[in-house]
């Protein structure tokens, strides 16, 4: 038996596609659930060196190509934007004998050329396999990269950050679209599951902000590239960054703040231990600093305001086909979008693109903004386009509206008679948070032109939320619909 099969062998023909398809359907991160698909190809792209004694006999990285049957043949996407073809990353750990500790991540048992019969597991679940990733990053310290010339697999490092090659690896539970592995208490590796060729905006933006010394993000330590040996395309597979072990999730903090407010019905939000205004102020300042740094290093551009208004109108039309309740608010929403058209040229830049409280972390040193991948439903080309910073601001304002309404819904199950009073307090909490956030972000007053643009982005975000809730949490759709109704009546 050889030490490992060839690092790159191209398409893998000896693995039953149905075995891979079955595993995808059992994962949390697979985004194609409910759609008819087939595994059209499996590609081996490289191996990870450095496996220790007692670990897998090989750790091999694979890309899995899926073809969906609900998109017409020859079309790149369906009517609702679904992609005809998607690619997912599935790193595999091969063991000669079965590993009972990895039973939950078992994929299959087959004869592997160069290895013989092996038991195959999702490597992200295997601490021994992931330790090989960590050791390879450590080996890249001197040169800034550890490169496997045969496969194009490259582990890149940024200078100035220590990596413990012996830190224990453990998979973080609870994520949906990617997989994150913690290495001790200092670093985390985010393994991107759904992939597209080109620079991943999460890596691209974190690299710029880290090199600039921005204190409002978790520092980037490194990342993994794969260069396709035939096309030369670069695919970015994973990113290693600072683990903020003392951090609290921004969404959870907001929910707890609202619960504290609701527990004392006699106290106003400004005097409550549940007042979030101070945190909203600090979060507004953090976002302004991030936007300023992005503008400085990526530059700015201009966008026609009329084209933006038309785009928002088209998105409304597509959303109304999914959420018929939007129709009665169409006129008011189009009026809100149309007001933007008179603003001529708008300044745009790189932004977060999918900002909400769940994309923030509160540490003892201040707020950190995370996950710069943009809206997952958009293509990579769309996610890297410059946009107005007011899109991020609008996303955060909608999040401030969401938090108290989510708490109020659960609270009403136990105390329905207090619903009206809590709704008023929810509005009070949200308005204080939004006002303090805006003042901090702008450094003063919001101009009339800024307010017009912000209102349009808030409306556009609320329309997007109605589609998301209809498809994922139908009983919650009234939350964004209420916002849409208020916008349409204003």
ChimeraX attribute file (.defattr): number of C-alpha atoms within 10 A of each C-alpha:
attribute: neighborCount
match mode: 1-to-1
recipient: residues
	/A:1	8
	/A:2	10
	/A:3	9
	/A:4	16
	/A:5	16
	/A:6	17
	/A:7	20
	/A:8	21
	/A:9	13
	/A:10	18
	/A:11	14
	/A:12	16
	/A:13	10
	/A:14	11
	/A:15	15
	/A:16	13
	/A:17	17
	/A:18	11
	/A:19	13
	/A:20	17
	/A:21	17
	/A:22	13
	/A:23	15
	/A:24	20
	/A:25	14
	/A:26	12
	/A:27	13
	/A:28	14
	/A:29	19
	/A:30	16
	/A:31	18
	/A:32	15
	/A:33	13
	/A:34	7
	/A:35	12
	/A:36	11
	/A:37	16
	/A:38	16
	/A:39	21
	/A:40	13
	/A:41	17
	/A:42	24
	/A:43	18
	/A:44	21
	/A:45	25
	/A:46	25
	/A:47	24
	/A:48	22
	/A:49	16
	/A:50	17
	/A:51	19
	/A:52	13
	/A:53	8
	/A:54	8
	/A:55	18
	/A:56	24
	/A:57	20
	/A:58	24
	/A:59	29
	/A:60	23
	/A:61	22
	/A:62	21
	/A:63	21
	/A:64	24
	/A:65	18
	/A:66	21
	/A:67	17
	/A:68	21
	/A:69	13
	/A:70	15
	/A:71	20
	/A:72	12
	/A:73	10
	/A:74	7
	/A:75	11
	/A:76	12
	/A:77	16
	/A:78	13
	/A:79	11
	/A:80	11
	/A:81	12
	/A:82	17
	/A:83	20
	/A:84	19
	/A:85	18
	/A:86	17
	/A:87	18
	/A:88	21
	/A:89	21
	/A:90	24
	/A:91	24
	/A:92	26
	/A:93	29
	/A:94	25
	/A:95	20
	/A:96	15
	/A:97	12
	/A:98	15
	/A:99	15
	/A:100	9
	/A:101	10
	/A:102	16
	/A:103	11
	/A:104	11
	/A:105	21
	/A:106	20
	/A:107	20
	/A:108	17
	/A:109	17
	/A:110	15
	/A:111	12
	/A:112	16
	/A:113	14
	/A:114	12
	/A:115	17
	/A:116	11
	/A:117	15
	/A:118	21
	/A:119	20
	/A:120	25
	/A:121	27
	/A:122	21
	/A:123	23
	/A:124	23
	/A:125	25
	/A:126	22
	/A:127	19
	/A:128	21
	/A:129	29
	/A:130	26
	/A:131	23
	/A:132	22
	/A:133	24
	/A:134	24
	/A:135	20
	/A:136	22
	/A:137	25
	/A:138	21
	/A:139	19
	/A:140	18
	/A:141	20
	/A:142	10
	/A:143	12
	/A:144	16
	/A:145	20
	/A:146	19
	/A:147	18
	/A:148	16
	/A:149	12
	/A:150	14
	/A:151	20
	/A:152	20
	/A:153	26
	/A:154	23
	/A:155	28
	/A:156	24
	/A:157	25
	/A:158	20
	/A:159	14
	/A:160	8
	/A:161	13
	/A:162	12
	/A:163	20
	/A:164	15
	/A:165	17
	/A:166	13
	/A:167	16
	/A:168	16
	/A:169	25
	/A:170	19
	/A:171	17
	/A:172	14
	/A:173	9
	/A:174	11
	/A:175	10
	/A:176	12
	/A:177	15
	/A:178	16
	/A:179	20
	/A:180	21
	/A:181	23
	/A:182	22
	/A:183	25
	/A:184	16
	/A:185	15
	/A:186	15
	/A:187	25
	/A:188	24
	/A:189	26
	/A:190	18
	/A:191	22
	/A:192	20
	/A:193	22
	/A:194	20
	/A:195	18
	/A:196	19
	/A:197	15
	/A:198	14
	/A:199	17
	/A:200	23
	/A:201	20
	/A:202	18
	/A:203	23
	/A:204	14
	/A:205	22
	/A:206	23
	/A:207	18
	/A:208	16
	/A:209	21
	/A:210	18
	/A:211	12
	/A:212	13
	/A:213	12
	/A:214	18
	/A:215	17
	/A:216	23
	/A:217	23
	/A:218	21
	/A:219	22
	/A:220	27
	/A:221	24
	/A:222	25
	/A:223	23
	/A:224	22
	/A:225	19
	/A:226	21
	/A:227	19
	/A:228	17
	/A:229	15
	/A:230	7
	/A:231	7
	/A:232	10
	/A:233	14
	/A:234	18
	/A:235	18
	/A:236	23
	/A:237	27
	/A:238	22
	/A:239	24
	/A:240	29
	/A:241	22
	/A:242	20
	/A:243	18
	/A:244	19
	/A:245	11
	/A:246	11
	/A:247	16
	/A:248	15
	/A:249	16
	/A:250	22
	/A:251	20
	/A:252	13
	/A:253	19
	/A:254	26
	/A:255	20
	/A:256	17
	/A:257	21
	/A:258	26
	/A:259	17
	/A:260	16
	/A:261	26
	/A:262	25
	/A:263	12
	/A:264	13
	/A:265	14
	/A:266	9
	/A:267	14
	/A:268	16
	/A:269	24
	/A:270	14
	/A:271	9
	/A:272	18
	/A:273	14
	/A:274	23
	/A:275	22
	/A:276	25
	/A:277	20
	/A:278	13
	/A:279	19
	/A:280	25
	/A:281	19
	/A:282	17
	/A:283	28
	/A:284	24
	/A:285	20
	/A:286	22
	/A:287	25
	/A:288	17
	/A:289	16
	/A:290	20
	/A:291	17
	/A:292	14
	/A:293	18
	/A:294	21
	/A:295	17
	/A:296	12
	/A:297	14
	/A:298	13
	/A:299	13
	/A:300	15
	/A:301	15
	/A:302	14
	/A:303	16
	/A:304	15
	/A:305	21
	/A:306	19
	/A:307	14
	/A:308	20
	/A:309	24
	/A:310	16
	/A:311	14
	/A:312	23
	/A:313	20
	/A:314	13
	/A:315	14
	/A:316	22
	/A:317	16
	/A:318	16
	/A:319	21
	/A:320	19
	/A:321	13
	/A:322	15
	/A:323	20
	/A:324	9
	/A:325	16
	/A:326	22
	/A:327	14
	/A:328	12
	/A:329	17
	/A:330	18
	/A:331	13
	/A:332	17
	/A:333	27
	/A:334	19
	/A:335	16
	/A:336	26
	/A:337	26
	/A:338	19
	/A:339	17
	/A:340	26
	/A:341	17
	/A:342	12
	/A:343	14
	/A:344	12
	/A:345	15
	/A:346	16
	/A:347	14
	/A:348	18
	/A:349	23
	/A:350	23
	/A:351	27
	/A:352	31
	/A:353	25
	/A:354	20
	/A:355	25
	/A:356	21
	/A:357	22
	/A:358	18
	/A:359	17
	/A:360	21
	/A:361	24
	/A:362	21
	/A:363	15
	/A:364	9
	/A:365	10
	/A:366	15
	/A:367	26
	/A:368	23
	/A:369	23
	/A:370	17
	/A:371	19
	/A:372	21
	/A:373	20
	/A:374	20
	/A:375	14
	/A:376	13
	/A:377	12
	/A:378	14
	/A:379	13
	/A:380	19
	/A:381	9
	/A:382	12
	/A:383	22
	/A:384	23
	/A:385	12
	/A:386	20
	/A:387	22
	/A:388	21
	/A:389	21
	/A:390	20
	/A:391	22
	/A:392	22
	/A:393	25
	/A:394	26
	/A:395	22
	/A:396	27
	/A:397	24
	/A:398	23
	/A:399	19
	/A:400	27
	/A:401	20
	/A:402	22
	/A:403	23
	/A:404	26
	/A:405	20
	/A:406	15
	/A:407	19
	/A:408	24
	/A:409	16
	/A:410	11
	/A:411	17
	/A:412	14
	/A:413	10
	/A:414	9
	/A:415	10
	/A:416	13
	/A:417	10
	/A:418	14
	/A:419	15
	/A:420	12
	/A:421	11
	/A:422	22
	/A:423	16
	/A:424	11
	/A:425	21
	/A:426	24
	/A:427	15
	/A:428	17
	/A:429	26
	/A:430	25
	/A:431	16
	/A:432	19
	/A:433	24
	/A:434	25
	/A:435	15
	/A:436	19
	/A:437	27
	/A:438	23
	/A:439	16
	/A:440	20
	/A:441	23
	/A:442	14
	/A:443	12
	/A:444	9
	/A:445	12
	/A:446	14
	/A:447	10
	/A:448	9
	/A:449	13
	/A:450	15
	/A:451	14
	/A:452	17
	/A:453	24
	/A:454	24
	/A:455	20
	/A:456	27
	/A:457	26
	/A:458	24
	/A:459	26
	/A:460	24
	/A:461	21
	/A:462	22
	/A:463	25
	/A:464	16
	/A:465	20
	/A:466	28
	/A:467	21
	/A:468	18
	/A:469	18
	/A:470	15
	/A:471	12
	/A:472	11
	/A:473	11
	/A:474	12
	/A:475	9
	/A:476	17
	/A:477	19
	/A:478	15
	/A:479	18
	/A:480	23
	/A:481	20
	/A:482	13
	/A:483	18
	/A:484	24
	/A:485	19
	/A:486	14
	/A:487	19
	/A:488	19
	/A:489	10
	/A:490	9
